[in-house]
Amino acid sequence: MSKTPIIDGIMKYISEKNNLFCTPGHKGGRGFANSEGGRSLYENIIKIDLTEVDGLDNLHDPQGIIKESEERLRDLYESKKSYFLVNGSTSGNLAMIFSCFNEGDKVIVERNCHKSIFNGIILRKLNPVYIKNYFDEDINAPLSIDEEYFFKIIRENMDAKGIILTYPNYYGVCCDLEAIVREAKKYNMKVLVDSAHGAHFGISEKLPESAVKLGADMVVMSCHKTLPSFTQTAFLHLCGDVEESKVDFYVSSFLSTSPSYMFMSSMDYARCYLEERGKHDYDNLVDLCIKYSKKINEINGLHVLGKSDLRINGKVLNFDATRLVINVEDGCSGFKLYTYLKENRIQPEMCDHRNVVLICSPFDGELQLQNLYNTLRKCNIIKLNDDNKVSVLLSSMPENKFAPYEVLNLESEKINIKDSVGKVCKKALVPYPPGIPVIMPGEVINENVVDIILKAVKDNITVLGIENRNKEITIDVVCED
């Protein structure tokens, strides 16, 4: 038995994976190798683990080196004020929600938002109006928001205090944020953006524009996902007309009182890297990704998604060209391709039934992408065959009976899902992938919901929120009076 199971487990994993096409963006430390600042951080990481002693600074009341670095971060992204977050984007999402909304406010929320957004809605006791995402059955992936439908929702809920969106989504697809912001401002709605996967946006003309520049009121970015920064690090940007002192309070409230200087140092380095090399390196990375996307597209049965594949009602969607989304032909399995890559020492970010998502950063060079291409070229497409047809589409949104925070305090019982039609859902039911809730707490279960969940289970999709024992699928519903 191992004396240090976590350390030993990590070392074993590292030895088995040569290419990490996943987060964090520094790619196993390569992101710290090419500059004096990066090497200094890498070589002195344990020594940097300090607390708020004299001569340093305090993240909760920055007056010295942290203040200077956050001001440089503000200037880089052109926000009104920017913050370092050591508790990840989760703390930033909570800070945004609490800074902008009061108990009882109505908010319009994208259905595929991160779990922390839904938790924030419950904690702040908000009343959400959910927006469906357009799901493209041809590529079996959620693309973005159907704008016509979205603008209709806004007009039907002009009393909403704000809108919460994801930009980009896990597949690198971007909504037309500028148009959404413009429409929201007509009704004095705040626009909050979870841009966890967009910290690198705007640094190159070959990438989508930053959510900060497109007019959002507040933006959260997980710098660790695409930049050379440690896991659990994130940026928060205040951009619009939001009371700064209130943001200061909630940011401090949701952060650890013992913030890690290792984390803050890596965020400082990520910001410096973008200033000094970001545009050059991301220009090159986009060109490299396009080059290898074309090569992969020549392989039988595989296709890297591009702009021509990403349309809603004829409108072309913007997307992150540094994200390789490999779509397998109909009748093949993204899960099997994901497994094949892992067996060949390549770690993708995620997969679904038809797609494998790989996240590239400037620290994935020609060597890594050439190895990916060679590995894909050797793949026997016949071994990827899988005839499962999966749909997680709702024909319409379920009826809402309670706000999510109201359900939290209601008694519940477990029942067979086949007996649940007409009952109120206690816990969200989320097929993963794609991770979009079929039903949320407080919504009324209908036959469509039951059919989707049963089909997902039959097709061996993980469904969060259910218990599956002895072939009986049970869920939590609110007890009736």
N, C-alpha and C positions, 0 to 999 in steps of 0.2 A: 504494500500500500504506500502511495506517495506521501511524503511529509509535507509537500507544498503542491497540492493538486492543481491549483489555478496556474501557478508558474509553469509546472511541468506540462499541463495541457496546452498552454499558449505556445511553449517552445516546440511541442510536437506539431501543432498546427502550422507554425511558421516554417518548419522543416519540410512540410508536405505541400506548401503553396509557394510557387515562384512568382506568379503574376496575380496581383490583387486588383481586379477591375471593379472595385467597390470602395466604400468609404473606410477610413478617413482619406482625405485628399493628399496627404503627404506620402502615401503609398509605401508603407513600411519603413519610413525614414528617408527615402530618396529625396523628398522635398526639402530636407535640411542640409543637403550635401554640397550645394553649389554656391554658397555665399558665406561670408565670414560670420554674419549674425546667426545664420542657421546652424553652422557647425559649432558655434559657441554654445547655443542652446542644447544641441545634441550631446556635446561632450560634457556638459556640466549640469545635466538635467536633475540629478539628485541634489546637488548643491543648491540649486535654484528653489528647492522646496522650503520656502521660508514663510514667515508670518509677518504681520504688520509691525515691524520693529522700527526704531528710529533710523532715519536715513532712507527708508523706502516710502511707502504710501499706503492709503487705505481705500479699497474699492468702494466702500460705503460713503466715503467723504473725500474724494480724490482732490489733492492739492498740489501734488508733485509729479512724479514720473507717470503715474496712471492717468492723471488729468491731461498731461501733454500728449500721451499716446491716444487717448480717446478724442482729443481735439483733432489730431492728425487723421483719425478714422472718420470723424465728421467731415473734414475737408475733402477727403478722398471720395466719399459717397455723395457729398454736397447735401447733407441733411442739416437740420437745425441743431440737433444734438445726437450723439451716438454713445452707446453704452457697451461695455464688455459684460458678457454673461457667462458665469462659470457653472450654471445649472442647466445649460443647454437651451435650445429654442423653446422647450416647454416653459421655462420661467419667463421667457419673453412673450410667449402667447398669453400667459396668464396676466402679465403686467399690462399688455395692450388692452385686454378685455376689461380689466378692473379700472384702468385709467380713463377709458372712453365711455363706459356704460354704467348705468345705475340699476339697482334691483328693479325687476319688472319691465325693463326695456325690451322692445321687440328688435331682433336682429335678423338679417337675411344671411344665411350660412350655406356655403357650398357643401354638398353632401359628403364629399370625399375628403373633408378636412382631417387634420391630424387628431388623434385621440385627445391631446392636451387642449385643443379648442373646445371639444365637447365637454371635457371636464371643467374648463373655465366657464362655460355657459351654465353648467349646473351650480358651480360654486358662487357665481355672481347672480344666480336666480334670474336668468334671462329667458325670454320667450322666443325661441328660434322659428324661423320660416326657412325650410330647407329648399335648396335648388338642386334639381337633378343634373347629373353630368351626361353629356352625350356619349353613348357607348357604341363604338364602331364594331359591328359584328364581323366585318371582313377581317380585321386584324385582332379581334377579341381583346380590346383594351378601351378603357375610358379615355376619351380625348380631352374634352374641355367643356365649357359651358356653351349651350346653345343660346346665343345672344338674344334672339327674338323672344324666346321663352323667358330668359332672365329679365329683360326689360319689362316684360309683361308682369312678372312677379314684383318688380319695383313699383310699378304704377298701381298695383293692387294693394301694396303695403307702404303707402307714402308716409305712414306714421312710424316706420322703422327708423331707429336711430343710427344704424350702420350696417355695413356689409363686411363679411369675413371670407377671404378667398385664399386659395393656394396658387402660387405662381413661382416656378412651374410645378407640374405634378410629377409623380415618380417616373413617368415616361419622358420627361423633359419637354412636354407640350405646354405652351403658354396660351392663356386666354388673352383677348384684346383688352388688357388692363387699362390702357389709356381711355378707350371708349367707355368702359365701365365706370371709371372714376368720373369722367365728364357727365355721365348720366346721373350718377349718385349725387354729385354736387348740386344738381338742379333741385334736389329735395333735402339738402343740408345733411346728408348722411355721411358719417365717417366711413372710410375705407381702410380696413386693417388687412395686411397681407402677410401670410406665412410663406416667406420666400426661403424656406430652409435649404432648398437645393439651388438657390440663385445668388450666392455670395459673389460669384465671379461674373455675373451679368453686368454689362455696361463697360467693362474694361476694354473690350474689343468691339469694333463695328461688325464683326462677324458673329457676334452673340446677341441675344435679345437685350433690350435696354433694362437697366435696373428698375425695380419697383419704386425705388426712392425718386427717380427722375420722372416717373410716369404719374406722379401726383398722389400716391397713397399717403394717408395721414400717419400711419405707423407701419414699420416693416421689421420683421424678424428674419435673420439669416443664420443658418447653421454653417459657420465658416469651416468647421471640420469636415463637412461633406465634400467640398470641392477644393479647398485651399490647404496649404501646409499648416495645419493647426490640429491640436489634440482633440480627440473625441470628448464631447461634453462642452465644447466651446461654441459661443454664438455671439452675434452682434444684434443690437436693437437700435433702430433709427427712429427718431422723432422728426417728422417732416411737416405735419399740418398744424392746424389750430387746436392743439391739445395742451392743457395746463402742465407746464414743465414740472412744477413742484409736486404735482400729483403723480406724474410718471416717476420722478425721483423716489417718491415714497414707495410705490408699488414695486419698482425694480429692486430696491433694497429689501423689501419684505419677502420677495420670492427668491432671493439669493442666500447662499450660505454666509454665515457670519465669519467663516474662516476660509475665504476665497484662496484658491491655489495660485501661487505665483508661477508655477509651471504652466498652468492653463493661460494665465494672462500674458506670460512671455511668448507663448506660441501664437496668441492672437496678435500681439504686437508685431511678431515676425511675419505673420500672414499679411497684415496690412502693409508692412514695409515691402514685402515681396511684390504685392500688387502695384505699389507705387513705382518700384524700380524695374521690374521685369514683366509685369502682368500683361501689358498689351502685346509685347513682342512674343512672349511664350504662348499666349492664348491664340494669337493669329496663327502661329505655327501648328499648334495642337489642332485647331479646326481644320487646317489644310491636311494634316496627317489623318484625321478621322475620316474626312471626305475621301481621301485616297484609298484607305482600306475598306471603307464602306463599298466603294465601287468594286474592289477586288472580291469582297465577300459576296456581293450580289451576283457574281459569276458562278458561284457554287450552287449546284443543283439543290433546290428545295429551301434555300435560305435567302432572306431579303432584309437588308437594314432599312428601317423606316426613314423616310425623308419627307420633305415638304409636300411632294406630290401625293403622299399617302394620308396627309393630315388635313382634312377638309370637313367643314360642317356647313351644310346648305350651300356648297360651292365656294365658301370662303376659305382661303388657305390660312392655316394656323402657323404661328411662329414656333420655333422649337430650339432646343439646345443641341447644337451640332457636336458637342463633346460627349454626348450620351449616345452610345450605340445600342439601339433596340433591335435585336435580331428576331425577325418574325419567321417562323417555320411554316411551310406550306400546309394547307388544309389537309387534315388526316394525320398530321404529325404532332408531337408533344413538346412544348417548351420545357416541361419538367424533365423530360428525358435528355434534351440538349443541355440543360443546366447540369444534370448529373454527369453527363459525358465530359463537360468542361472541367468540373471539379475533379473527376478521376484523372484528368490530364494536367493537374496542378494549376488550373486557372479558376479563380474565385469570382464569379459574377456578383452583382448586387442583389438581384432578385429574379424571379421568373413568374410567368403565369402559364396558362394552357397553350398559348401560341407564341409567347415572346420571352426572350431572355434579355434582361437589362444589364448593361455594363457601363460603369461610370469611369470616364477617362479624365485624368488631370494632366497638367504639363509635365508630370514626372513619370508618365507613361510615354516612352519614346518609340522610335522605329523598331527597336529590338522586341519590346513587349507586344506591339501590334502585329509585327511579322509573325511572332510565335502564335498569337491568337489566330491569325489567318491560316497558318500551316496546320494548326490543330483542327480548325473547322474543315479545312480541305480534306483531311483524312477521315472525317466523320462519315460513317455509313448511314445515309439518310433512311434506309429501310429499317434500321434499328430504332428510329425515332417514331415509327408508326404508332398511332393511337387514334381510334375512331370515336372517342368520347366527344360529344357535342355539348358544350357547356354554355348556359345562359344565366346570367345573374341580373337580368333586366326586370325592372318593375314597370308594369303598364301604366301605373299612376302612383303618386305618393299616398301612403296609408293615411287614414283619417287621424288627426291629432286630438286626443282627449285631455291630456294633462301636459303641463310643462315638465321637462326632464327633472327639474329640481323638486317638483311636487311628488314625483314617483319615488324619489329617494327615500321618503319617510313613510310610504305606504306598505302595508304588509303584502307579502307575496306567497305564492305556492308553486310547486313544480307540477306540471301536467304534461301529458303526451302532446306533442305538437299537433297531432291529428285532431285533437279536441280543443284547439286553441282559437279557432276562428271566432271573432267577436270579442275576444279577451284583450286586455290592455297589456302591452309588452313591458316587462320590468327591466330587462337587460337588452342592450343592443344585440342584434344578430348580424354578424359580419362574415360573409364568405371571404376567405383570404387565400390567394389573391382573388379579386383585385383590391380588397380592403374597403369597399364602399358599403356602408350599412344598408341592409335590406329593410330593416325596421329599427326605429330608435325608441328609447324609453318614453312611455306616455302615448305611443301610437297604437292604433287598434289593428290587430292582426286580421288579415283577410286571406282568402283562398290563394291569391297570387303569391303572397309571402310564404305560405306553407308549401306550395308547389316548388318554389325556388329553393327553399332550404332542403326539402326532401331530395330534390334532383342533385343539389350540390353534395349532399352526404353520399348519395348513390355513386357519384362520380369521384368520390374520395377527396373532395375539397375540404380543407379545414374550415369549420364554421365556428367562430368565436361566439360564445353565449349559449351554447347547447351542451347537454350531456347525452352521450351515446353509449348506453350500457345494454348488453344483451339484445341489441337491435331495436331497443326502444329509445326514441329520441325525445328527451324532455327539455322544457324551457321554463323560465320563471315568468309568471304573469301576476298581475295585481289581483289580490283577493277581492271578490265582489262583496258589497255590503250585505 
